[in-house]
């Protein structure tokens, strides 16, 4: 089962590796690539997927509650770590809370479970994205700030989330040609996301890995999976939704968990290292989490 899962994920790993190699050979602007992905292609994918999602409002509500539960528990663990270890900056919290459900998770679930699994993780990712641009700003700023709210409101993904949910729930009609355009543009997002992740990994400089980076990696992956188990049992999740929640909760840290601090001028080296180490380990931890999710 482990090897079969690895083969399913092989196209994803190849695209990540391709992005890594090209990032080493050609000078690519990481910020430009991420902006094209997050401000153009991802909003199309988000809106079209949410608008066309067959997930019922009740399942959507259940899924939302499960995601919030996962985020709050991991936030509590990361916040406690920062309190107990005063030398660790609060940017440590972000990569522990937020997993790579977008750049990595969406193409991952598309390869593994097709449109059904992808529809679920897109909802998971958009709920998390909402928290990235709200809770994430609060963590970095040390509390509420108007600058954080202003920056959040400028995010195309955030508005795509709102529009997608509203148009779906209210059954607002959209011309077929526009939906086809959104789907066509959105289909470019998963492979581009995998490529962008590899390109981000190519920027890492050699050096010693700190104990806090290792701790953050363990909290993100191992604790994330344990929280996922608790969540699926508490919310009585089964089938495809159970597997998606379990695997997604243990995914490597989100790229945004270091991009956001970097853009706002905060220390981003620790979250960047956690993103890189957890992603490299994902070659083993992701197939392992799929395997465990089948037998529990």
N, C-alpha and C positions, 0 to 999 in steps of 0.2 A: 504494500500500500504506500509505503514511504517513497519508494522509487517511482511508482506510478504517478504520485502527486508531483514529484520533482519534474518528471517529464512533461506534465501538464503546464507547469510553471516555467519550463525551459525557454519558450519565446520571450517571456517577460525578462528573465535573467539575461538573455542575449541582447535585448534592447538596452537594458541598464548597462551592460558591459560595453555596448557600442557607444553609448553616450560617454562613458568613462574614457574609452580609448580616444574618441574624437576630441574630448576635452583636454587630453594630454597633448594631442598633435596640433590642434587648431585653437587659436585664442578666441573663445566664445564668451560673450557677455552673459554671465549667469543671471543678472538682474533683468536683462532684455528678454531672455528665454523664459524666465518665470513670469514676467509681465504678459508676454504673448499668451502663455498657457493659462494663467489665472484670470486675466482681464478680458480675454477674447474667447478662446476655445472652450474653457471650462464652463463659463456661464451658459453657452449654448447647450452643452451636455447636460448641465444641471436643470435648465428650464425644460428642455425637451423630455428628459427622463422623468422629471416630476410630473409634468403635464400628462404624459402618456402612461404613467405608472399604474399598473393594475392593483397595486397594494391598496386594500380597503382603508377607509378612514379609521376604523377601529384598530387594525393592525398597525397603521401609521402612528396612532396614539400610543399603542403598546411599545412599539419600537422606540419612539421618542422618550418614553419613560425609562426604558432600558439603557439607552445611550446616556441620558442625564445621570443615571445611577452610576454607570461606569466612570464617567468623568468626575463626579463628585468624590467617589472613593479614592481614585488615583490622585486627585487634587489634595485630599486630606493627608495621604501618605507623603506626597512630595512636600507639602507645607510643613509637616512635622519634621521631616529631614532637615529642611532649611532652618527651622527653629533650634533643633538639637545641634546643628553644625553651623554656627554663626558666620564662619568664614565663607560659606557657600552663598553666592548671590541668588536673588529670587528668579533670575533667568533660568535656573536649574529646574524650576517647576514646570515650565512649558513643555519640554520634550518628554517629561514623565506623564503629563496629562494627555497630550495630544499625539495620537498615532497617525501614521501615514495612510489614512483611509482614502485619500484622493489620488495622489500621484502614483501610489503603489497599489492601494486596495482596489480601486475601480478596475484597472486592467487585470489585476489578479483574479477578481471574482468573475470578470467577463470570460476569462480563459477557463476557469474552474467550473463555474455553474451556469454560464450563459446569461441571458438577459434577466432571468429570475433572480439570480444572486446579485447581479449588478444593480437591479432596481432597489434591492434592500440596502446595499452598501452606499448607494448614492444618497438615500435618505439619511443613513447613519452619518455619512460624511458632511451633509449639509447642516445637520443639527450640530455637529462638532464645529463646523466652520463658523456658525453663529456664535459659539462660545469662544472661539479663537479671537474673533473681532469684538468680543465684549469682555469676557473673563480674562482673556489674554492681555488686553490693554489694562485692566484693573490690576493684574499681577505686576506688570512692568512699571506702571505709574505709581504703584503703592496705594491705589484707591481711585475713586472716580475723578475723571478730568474731561473737560469739554473738548480738548484736543484729541483725546482718544475716541470720543463719540463722533467727532467730525471726520476723523480718518476712517472709522468703520463705515460711515454713511457713503464714503466714496468708493467702496468696494463693489464692483459689478457682480461678483458672486453672491454677495449678500442680497442684492436686489433680485437676482435670478432665483434665489431660494424663495423669497417672498412671493414673487410672481408665479413661480411654478406651483407652490402650494395653493395659492389662492385660485389660480385658473383651474387647477385640478378639482379642488373641493367645491368651488362655485360653478363648475361646469361651463366656464366661459369659453365660447368657441373661438378658435384661431384658424385662419385660412390654411388650407392644406399645404399650399406652396411655401408658406412661412415655416410651418412645422418641418417640412422636408428639408428646408434650408438649415434649420436649427439642428436637425438630426445629422445632416451631412457634415456640418462644421463640428458638431459634438463628437462624431466618430473619430476625429483626429486627436482628441484629447487624451485617451488612454495610452496609445503608443508614444505620443509626445511627452506625456507625463513620465513614463518609464525612462525615456531618453534623457529628459531633463534631470531626473534623479541621478542617473549615471554621470552626467556632466557635473553635477554638484559634488559628487564623491571624488571627482578628479582633482578638486581644488584642495584636498587635504594635504597638509604638509607633514612630513615624517617627524615624529617626536614621541615623547613618553606619554602614555595614557594615564591620567590621574585616577585615583581611587574613587573620586566623586563621579567621574565619567562612567566608570564601571558600575558604581552603585545606581546611577541614573538609568543605565542600560538594563540592569536586573529589574529595577522597579517598573520600567516601561514594558518589558517583555514578560517576565515571570509573574510579577504582581498583576499585570494587565490580564494575563490568562486566568489567574485565580479569581480575579474580580469578574471576569467573563463567566466562569463556571457558576459563581454565586448569583450572577445576574440572570442567567438562563433558568436557574432553578427557582429563584424568587419570582420571576415573571412567567414561569411555566412555559417557556419557549421550546418548540420542537421543530423537527424537520430542517428546511433550508434556513429559516431565520435563526435557529439555534446555532448552526454551523457558522453562519456569517458573523453573528455576535461574538462567538468564542474566538474565531480566528482573527477578526478585526481588532478585538480588544488586546490582542498580543502582538499586533504589527509593530514594526520599527517606528521610531519617533518621526513626527511630521516635519517636512522640510520647512514649513512655516514657523516652526518652533524656534528656529534660529534666524530665519529671514526677517521675521517681525522685530525681534530685538535689534538686529543689525540696522534695519531701516529707521528705527527710532533712536539710535545712538546708544543702546545699552550693550553691555558685555554679551557677546554671542559665541565666544570660543567654546565654552562648556556645552551649550546646547548643540552646537555644530558637531562636536566630537561624539555626543550621544547619538545624534542622527546617523553619523557615519558608521560607528561601531555596531549599532543595533541593525542597520541595514545590511552590513557585511554578514553579520551573524544570521540574518534572515534567510540565507541560502539553506541553513539547517533548521532554524526555529519555525519558519513558515510551514514547510512540509510536515514537521513534527506536530505543530498545532492542528493541522488538518487531520493527521492520523489520530491524535488523541480525541479530537472532537467526534470522531466516528465511533469510538469505543466507550465513551462515557455516557 
